[in-house]
Amino acid sequence: MLKVGLTGSIAVGKTFVCDIFRELGCHVLDADHVARDVVGPGMPGLEQVVAEFGSEFLRPDGTLDRPKMAAEVFANEASRLKLNSIVHPLVFEAQNAWLAKIEADDPDGIAIIDAALMIESGGFKRFEQLIVVWCEPDIQLKRLIDRNRLPEAEARKRIAAQMPQDEKKRYADHLINTSNGFEDTRRQVREVYEKLKLSRY
């Protein structure tokens, strides 16, 4: 089985790219979903977050208040590093279990894990190939403002909190530029998929 990492900065179109890879028959895991699961109600990860940050980051129903936590970690690098130190090991563990299951079920398949902080966390080293999704900075900013309904200053702050796109691109085996819309992106994903298929042999 070919193990592939997929990453890119916030609001560059990773979800759409992953949907196309799924349509083409790849197994795809969204690390954001895993990160939500590991701090879900009753999970040890949530207990660790509350112990570190306090119960004010819980909603009345006992779930994590994600908007409040996001505001905290994007404004405070120490908080962001602390949260990542709790969540990343739990996410890695869940990803490894998923990869083992996919390999047992489909030894000739292509397994892709999508994670925004894959390079920053060092997680990309576990994969045989790395795809970096990117788009032009002005398009990224507009997408983030529109998607999250953020003021421009807050959107710029969130983008600045991540590794610059140009730096991420240097790690890539494959680049997918989503700047020119859905059909052009779909074409690029198909091209990368064909290369991935060939590289299994």
N, C-alpha and C positions, 0 to 999 in steps of 0.2 A: 504494500500500500504506500502511495506517495503522500507524505505529510507536508502540507503547505500552510504557511502563515500569510494572512492578509491584514494589512494595516493601512492607516491613513489618518489624517487629522480630522477634527470635528467638522461635520457638515460638508464633507466632500463627495458623498454619494456611495459610501461603502455598502449600505443596505441594499440599494438597487443592484450593485455589482454582485453581491452575494445571492440575490434572488435569481439572477441569470445563471450563475454557476450551479445553483440547485436545479434549475430547468434543464441544464445540460447533463445532469446526472451525478454531480459531485455531492459529497456529504459535507454540509456546512454547519459549523457551530458558532453562534454569536456570543462572544465572551461577555458582552454587556448583559445578556440574559442570565448567563452563569453568575456574573457578579451580583445581580439582583437576587438570585436564588440563594447564594451563600450568606446573604444578610437578611433573609426572609424571617418571618415570625417563627420563633422556637429554634432557630439555628444558632450554633455556637458563634458564628461570625457576628450576628446581631448583638449578642451578649458582649462580645469584645468591643464593638463600636460604642455601645452604651457605657461600658466601663471606662473607655478612654475619653469620650466626648460629652457624656452626660445624657440624662433622660429627656432633656429638652429637645433632643433630635428625634424623639419618637412622636408619632401621631397618637391621638386618643385611642385608636384601635390597636396600638402596639406595633405598628409597622414603622419602618424608617421613613422619616420626613425627607424625601429625596431633594426637593427644591431647597430646603433649608441647609441640608448637608452640602449640596452643590455650591450654594452661595458661600459657605464657610471655606470649602477647600479651594475654590477658585480665587478667593481673596487672601488666603493664608497658605504659603508654601509649606510651612511646618505641619499644618493640619493635613494638607494633601499627602505629604510623605507618610504621615502616621496612618492615614486611612489606607493608603496603598500597601503599607507593611502588614496590615491586617487582612486585606481582601486578596491581594495577589497570590499568596501561598494557597489559599483556599480555592481560588480560581484555577491555579495550575493543577491542583489535585483533581478537581472535577474534569478539567480538560484531558488529563492523562487517562482517566477512567473512560471517558468518551472515545478517545483514540483507540484504546485497547479493544473496546467493544466493536467499533467500526472495522478494525483490522481483522477481528475474528469473523465478523459477518461478511466482509467483502475484501478479501486480501489483495485483489487487483484494483481496488477503488482509489479514488482521490479524495482525501480528507482535508478540508480547509477550515482553519480556525481564524475567525475575524476578531481582532482585538486592537483597540485604538492605541494602547500603550505598549504594544508588543516590543518595540525597539527599546523604549525607555526602561522597561522592566528586565530586559535581557531575554525575554521569552522567545524571541525570534530564533535564537540559537538552537532550539529544539526541532526546527523544521528544515526540510531538505531544500525548499525554495521559498522565496518571499515575494509577495505581490504588494506593491504600494499603490494605493488609489489616491489621486490628487486632483486639484482643479486650480484655476487661476485665483489669486487671493481676493480680488474684488467679488468674484462669484461666490467664493466660500463665505465671505462676510454677509452678503445679501441672503444666502441660503440660511445661515444661522439666525439672522435677525427675523426672517420670515417664519422659520420652523419653530423657534422657541419663543417668538414674540418678545425679543429682548431689545432694550435700548442699544444704540450702536456702541456706546462706550463699554457696556457690559459684554457685548459680543466680542469686541476687540480684546478685552481682558481675557476671555476664555480661550481665544485663539492664541494669544501671547503666552498663555500658561503651558502650552504644549510645545514639543520640539518643532522647529520650523520645517515646513514641507520640503524645502530644498535639501535639508539634512537627511530627512527620512528617505528621500529618493535615492540617496547614495548607497543605501543598503539593499536596494531592490534587485531581484532577478528579473522581474517583470513590472512595467509601469502601465497604469490605466488612467488616462486623463478624461475626466467626466465633464470638462468645461463646455463641450459642444453638443450636449443634449443626449437624450436616451438612445437614439438609434446609433449614433457614433460610438457611444459607450458600449452598447450591445455588440457591435462589430469587434471592438477591442477585446472584450471578454471572450468572445468565440476564438479569436486568434490566440489568446493566452491559453485557453482550454486545449486547443490543438497541440500547443507546445508542451503542456503538462502531460498530455496523453503520451506523446512521443518519449518524454523523459522517463517514463516508468520502465522502459526496456533498455 
